[in-house]
Amino acid sequence: MDVVTFGETMVLFTPESIGPLRFVGKFEKTIGGAESNVAIALSRLGAEVGWISRLGDDEFGSYIRNFIRGEGVDTSQVKFDKEHPTAVFFKERQAGDEPKVYYYRKGSAASQMSSNDLDEAYIAQAKFLHISGITAALSPSCRDTVFRAIEMGRRNQLTIVFDPNIRLKLWSKEEAREVLMDIASHSDIVLPGIEEGKIMTGESSPENIAARLLKNGAKVVVVKLGEKGAYYATDEQAEYVTGFPVQQIVDTVGAGDGFAAGFLSGLIRGWSYRDAVELGNRVGAYALTVPGDVEGYPFWSQISPDEKKEEVYR
C-alpha cells in the first residue's frame, strides 16, 4: 500500500439554486471530507490507498463507505457505530462569492474514534501516513488517535505527512496552534496553506513560515499559495513553483486536498520535490473546475508528465 489516511467524511448537500438555505428546496447529495478527498484523488492517480474511519450504522454511513470503496480506496478498516450518527453538512451558494458551509457533526460516529480503531499491522503496510488537523480537532479521543497513529507510523518507518487543515469552527486559534505545532514536530512533511502557516507560526511570509516549521522538526515544508502556486523548502533547497491558471473557478473546496494528493503521487513515483509540487499544483487546479469536493480530481490518464504547463479548462 502507498498511503494510509484516516478521518471524518460527511454527507454533503449542495443546493441546486443560489441564495439562503431557507429558500432552497432541492439539494444534490454527495460526500466531503479532507482525508477521503486525498484518498480518492490518489486512487485516481494510480496509488494504492487505505482510508480508516468510523461511520454511523445508518443509510448515510453505507452511502459514504460505498462511494469511497467505489473509487478504488480500501475501506476494510472502516467501522460502523450503532450509537452515533454519520455527520452531514450543507453548502450555501452565494453569487460571486465563496460558499458558506454549515456543519452538523457534533456527536458524530467519527468523533468517537479512538486508538482502538487503529490496526498497526495495517498501517505498517504503507509508505506514507497522511494526517489532517481536522481529526485532532474533533474530540480528545480523536486527538489521541492522531498521536497514536504517528507513533505506529514512526515505528514502521512510514513517512508522516501532515496537512493542518485548520477549521476554526472546531477550536480556537490558540488551541489549534498548540496542538498543530505539536503534530508538525512529529511529522516529516508539513503542508500548510499560507493562512494556516500564519496561525501556526506567527510568521507572515512563506519563507519564514517554512523556516519556522523546519526548525520545529519537519524535513520538508510546502506552503500552498492558491493561484500563485506553492513554496517548498528543506534544509538544503527552497523554491517557488508557479501555479496553473484556471479559466473559470467553479468551486474552491477540495483544491488543497487535490494538491496534497498530487504532491504525494509525485513522491510515490520517486519524483523530485519540485516536480511533485508542480503535480500538486496541477491536480489542485483541476479540482477548481467543477462543483463538489472530489468530482474534479483527474485520473492519471489525464496527467502527462511530459506535458508543458497549460491552462486547465472546464
C-alpha positions in Angstrom: 0.0 0.0 0.0 1.2 3.5 -0.8 -0.8 5.7 1.6 -3.0 5.3 4.6 -5.2 8.1 5.9 -8.0 8.5 8.4 -10.6 11.0 9.5 -14.2 12.0 9.2 -16.2 12.0 6.0 -19.7 13.5 5.9 -22.7 13.5 3.6 -22.7 16.8 1.7 -25.9 18.5 0.5 -25.3 21.1 -2.2 -28.3 23.3 -3.2 -29.4 23.5 -6.8 -30.1 27.2 -6.5 -28.2 30.2 -5.3 -29.3 32.0 -2.1 -30.1 31.5 1.6 -30.8 27.8 2.5 -34.2 28.8 3.9 -35.4 29.3 0.3 -33.8 26.2 -1.1 -36.0 23.2 -1.9 -33.7 20.9 -3.8 -30.2 19.6 -3.0 -27.7 17.3 -4.6 -26.2 14.6 -2.3 -22.5 13.7 -2.3 -19.7 13.3 0.2 -17.0 15.5 1.6 -14.0 15.0 3.9 -10.4 16.1 3.7 -8.9 12.7 4.2 -11.2 10.8 1.9 -10.7 13.6 -0.7 -7.0 12.9 -0.6 -7.6 9.1 -0.8 -9.9 9.4 -3.8 -7.6 11.8 -5.6 -4.6 9.5 -5.0 -6.6 6.4 -6.1 -7.5 8.2 -9.4 -3.8 8.9 -9.9 -3.0 5.2 -9.6 -1.9 4.9 -5.9 -3.0 2.1 -3.5 -4.7 3.9 -0.7 -6.5 2.9 2.6 -9.0 5.1 4.5 -9.8 4.4 8.2 -12.8 5.9 9.9 -16.0 5.4 11.9 -19.4 5.9 10.3 -22.9 5.7 11.7 -24.6 2.4 11.2 -27.1 4.2 9.0 -28.0 4.8 5.4 -25.6 7.8 5.1 -22.8 5.7 6.6 -23.4 3.0 4.0 -23.6 5.5 1.2 -20.2 7.1 2.2 -18.4 3.7 2.5 -19.8 2.5 -0.8 -18.9 5.8 -2.6 -15.3 5.7 -1.3 -14.9 2.0 -2.0 -16.2 2.5 -5.4 -13.4 4.9 -6.1 -10.9 2.1 -5.5 -9.9 3.1 -2.0 -9.6 0.2 0.6 -12.3 0.7 3.3 -11.7 -2.6 5.1 -10.8 -0.7 8.3 -13.9 1.4 8.4 -16.1 0.6 11.5 -19.9 1.2 11.8 -21.2 2.7 15.0 -24.7 1.8 16.2 -24.8 4.5 18.8 -23.7 7.6 16.9 -24.8 9.0 13.5 -23.0 9.9 10.3 -22.4 13.6 10.1 -23.8 15.8 7.4 -23.1 19.3 6.1 -24.6 21.8 3.8 -23.2 24.4 1.4 -25.0 27.7 0.8 -24.2 29.0 -2.7 -23.6 32.8 -3.0 -23.3 34.6 -6.3 -19.8 35.7 -6.9 -18.5 34.6 -3.5 -17.2 31.6 -1.6 -20.0 29.2 -0.5 -20.9 29.2 3.2 -20.7 25.8 4.9 -22.9 24.6 7.8 -21.8 21.5 9.7 -23.9 19.1 11.7 -21.2 16.9 13.1 -21.4 17.2 16.9 -21.5 13.7 18.5 -20.9 12.0 15.2 -19.6 8.5 14.8 -16.2 9.8 13.6 -15.8 12.0 16.7 -15.8 8.8 18.7 -12.7 7.4 17.0 -10.0 6.1 19.4 -6.7 4.4 19.1 -8.5 1.1 19.3 -9.7 1.8 15.8 -6.1 1.6 14.5 -4.5 -1.7 13.3 -0.8 -1.2 13.4 -0.2 -4.2 11.0 -2.5 -2.5 8.5 -0.7 0.9 8.8 2.7 -0.8 8.6 1.9 -1.9 5.0 2.0 1.7 3.7 4.9 4.0 2.7 3.1 7.2 3.8 0.7 8.1 6.6 -1.4 11.1 5.8 -2.9 13.1 8.7 -5.2 16.1 8.8 -5.5 18.6 11.6 -9.3 18.3 11.3 -9.2 14.9 13.0 -7.3 16.2 16.0 -10.0 18.9 16.5 -13.0 16.6 16.6 -12.6 15.3 20.2 -10.0 14.4 22.8 -10.2 10.7 21.7 -9.6 11.7 18.1 -6.6 13.8 19.1 -5.2 10.8 21.0 -5.8 8.7 17.9 -3.7 11.1 15.8 -0.7 10.8 18.1 -1.0 7.0 18.3 -1.1 6.8 14.6 2.0 8.8 14.3 3.7 6.5 16.9 2.7 3.5 14.8 3.9 5.1 11.6 7.3 6.1 13.0 7.8 2.6 14.5 7.3 1.2 11.0 9.3 3.7 9.1 6.4 5.4 7.3 6.8 9.0 6.1 4.4 11.1 8.1 2.6 13.8 6.0 0.6 16.4 7.9 -1.9 18.9 6.4 -3.0 21.3 9.2 -6.4 21.9 7.5 -7.4 24.4 10.2 -11.2 24.6 10.9 -11.8 27.4 13.4 -15.4 26.3 13.8 -14.0 23.4 15.7 -11.5 25.1 18.0 -9.8 28.4 18.9 -6.7 29.7 17.2 -4.7 29.3 20.4 -5.7 25.7 20.9 -5.2 24.9 17.2 -1.7 26.5 17.2 -0.5 24.5 20.2 -1.8 21.1 19.0 -0.9 21.5 15.4 2.6 22.6 16.1 3.0 19.5 18.3 1.8 17.3 15.5 4.0 19.1 13.0 7.0 18.5 15.2 6.5 14.7 14.8 5.9 14.9 11.0 8.3 14.6 8.1 6.3 16.7 5.6 4.0 19.6 6.5 1.6 21.1 4.0 0.0 24.3 5.4 -1.9 26.9 3.4 -0.5 30.4 3.8 -3.1 31.5 6.3 -2.7 28.3 8.3 1.0 28.8 8.3 0.5 32.3 9.8 -1.8 31.0 12.5 0.6 28.1 13.4 3.9 30.0 13.4 3.0 33.7 13.8 5.1 34.4 10.6 3.7 36.1 7.6 5.9 35.1 4.6 6.1 31.6 3.0 9.9 31.7 3.6 9.6 32.4 7.3 6.7 30.0 7.8 8.7 27.2 6.2 11.8 28.1 8.2 9.9 28.0 11.5 8.3 24.6 10.7 11.7 23.2 9.6 13.2 24.3 12.9 10.2 22.7 14.6 11.2 19.3 13.3 9.8 18.9 9.7 12.1 17.7 6.9 10.0 19.2 4.1 7.5 22.1 4.2 5.2 23.1 1.3 3.3 26.3 1.8 0.2 26.4 -0.5 -0.4 29.8 -2.1 -3.6 29.3 -4.1 -3.4 30.6 -7.6 0.2 31.7 -7.1 1.2 28.0 -6.7 3.4 26.9 -3.8 6.7 27.4 -2.0 8.6 24.4 -0.8 11.7 24.2 1.5 14.1 21.7 3.0 17.3 22.4 4.9 19.1 22.2 1.5 16.8 23.8 -1.0 13.8 26.1 -1.4 11.8 27.3 -4.4 8.6 28.9 -5.5 6.6 26.8 -8.0 4.1 28.6 -10.2 0.5 27.5 -10.2 -1.6 26.5 -13.2 -4.0 29.2 -14.5 -7.7 28.2 -14.4 -10.0 29.8 -16.9 -13.1 29.7 -14.7 -13.1 28.8 -11.0 -16.4 27.0 -10.1 -15.7 25.7 -6.6 -12.6 26.1 -4.4 -13.4 23.3 -1.9 -11.2 20.3 -2.3 -8.3 22.1 -4.1 -5.9 21.9 -1.2 -6.6 18.2 -0.8 -6.1 17.7 -4.5 -2.7 19.5 -4.1 -1.8 17.1 -1.3 -2.7 14.1 -3.4 -0.8 15.3 -6.5 2.3 16.1 -4.4 2.1 12.6 -2.7 1.6 11.0 -6.1 4.8 12.6 -7.3 6.8 11.4 -4.3 5.4 7.9 -4.7 6.8 7.9 -8.2 10.2 9.0 -6.9 10.0 12.5 -8.4 11.9 15.5 -7.0 10.2 17.8 -4.5 9.9 20.4 -7.2 8.2 18.1 -9.7 5.9 16.7 -7.0 4.9 20.3 -6.1 4.2 21.1 -9.7 2.0 18.0 -10.0 0.2 19.1 -6.8 -0.5 22.5 -8.3 -1.9 20.8 -11.4 -4.2 18.4 -9.6 -5.4 21.2 -7.3 -6.2 23.3 -10.4 -8.4 20.5 -11.8 -10.4 20.5 -8.6 -11.4 24.1 -9.1 -13.2 23.5 -12.3 -16.3 21.6 -11.2 -18.7 21.8 -8.2 -18.2 19.3 -5.3 -15.2 18.1 -3.2 -14.0 15.2 -5.4 -15.7 15.5 -8.7 -12.9 17.5 -10.4 -10.0 15.3 -9.5 -8.3 13.9 -12.6 -7.3 10.4 -13.4 -3.7 9.6 -14.2 -4.6 9.1 -17.9 -5.4 12.9 -17.9 -2.0 13.8 -16.5 1.0 13.6 -18.8 4.4 14.0 -17.0 5.9 15.3 -20.3 3.2 18.0 -20.9 4.2 21.6 -20.6 2.3 23.9 -18.3 -1.0 24.9 -19.9 -4.4 26.3 -18.8 -6.8 23.9 -17.2 -10.2 24.2 -18.8 -13.6 23.1 -17.5 
